[in-house]
Amino acid sequence: MAVAVALATLTGAFVWFSGSEDRALDGACDGVLPTGQVRALLGGDEAGLDVTNRTEGTFGGKAAKAGQGGGKRANTLSVRCRIAAEGTGHIAVSIAGSPRPRAEYGYGELYTAVPARRTLPVPLGHGWSGLFATETARLDDAEDGTATTAVLLDCARRGDSLLITVETALRGATTLDDPAVRPDFVRTATATARAANDHWGCGARLGKPVRTVGLPVNEDEYEPLLGAGGTCAAVPTASRSAVSTARETARDRAPLESCVLGTRDGSPLYRLEAYYGPYAEDARSQYTRDYDYENVTPAEKPAGRLGRSAYWAGATCPHGAESALYLIRADAADGETRRRPDLAYERAALAAFAAASAEHHGCAAPTLPKG
């Protein structure tokens, strides 16, 4: 089968050519995909594949020599490829170097996001810094066969990292509810990360093969806050705000952590989030323009109050990594929380959450907002 493939030249222009399906797959995402695994997931050798590919920018030492970002450390590497098989599904991969040039800040997301609103992403574990995420974790839901895996590689070169994000969508009988199936969605990402680590000279510490991975946490999977042992551990309850339940995940080196605090029946009141590496950079970059008129945002200060909607804190992390960002926000569905805000509790909850998360990640004690 003939396919069209877009390749970026060193100048950033794109060159289109036709070639064999095998050649296109071998060259996809700059040649770092595990082609055997990709073919197996999408139906084997008999499946006809449609491959699109784009690679541009530089990373690491090459980016430094190029003097990009106005003389400051910045990476412009951006790799995207998509492999689709008619009737079977697709695999979409993005690879981005971090940190990005400041010229990119405020113009949409710097990195491919993972689904994190309806469900809470879970850590990959097994020595990886990564996430496994879905829009839903419901058996037989329309999105049941779709999952996103993110792997963060903290490179040996101080402050540099690679973020690999893989969306796998499979049609048919595949269900994420089957624990034997879920690792198949993850292995493409970890294998790509291994190859990317060598290909771009990252030199990161890699994890082990992922043989098990949990399901993202659904909205009705709450528990008593007093018994929390994961991302919500140490966060206090509050009688005035009626905070007594929690939705949480394990931490396990996840670059994005979430803790949802709720009422006795699980109705959400507050959402706590911790961002590390590229996710912290991305979150701050959104405030560069979105909240510029307030002049006090996570983009300018390590801690503070964001209007009437949130508090944030920050922490310095080792090896030149982006400073961690911690947020507490009132849930948008609960107007009463904003009409009668319990500001002292919000600061206390953020302080406990940020301190526990920072310690887990080896970061310094967080800088906290004042009253």
Order of alpha helices (4+ residues) and beta strands (2+ residues): beta-beta-alpha-alpha-beta-alpha-beta-beta-beta-beta-beta-beta-alpha-beta-beta-beta-beta-alpha-beta-beta-beta-alpha-alpha
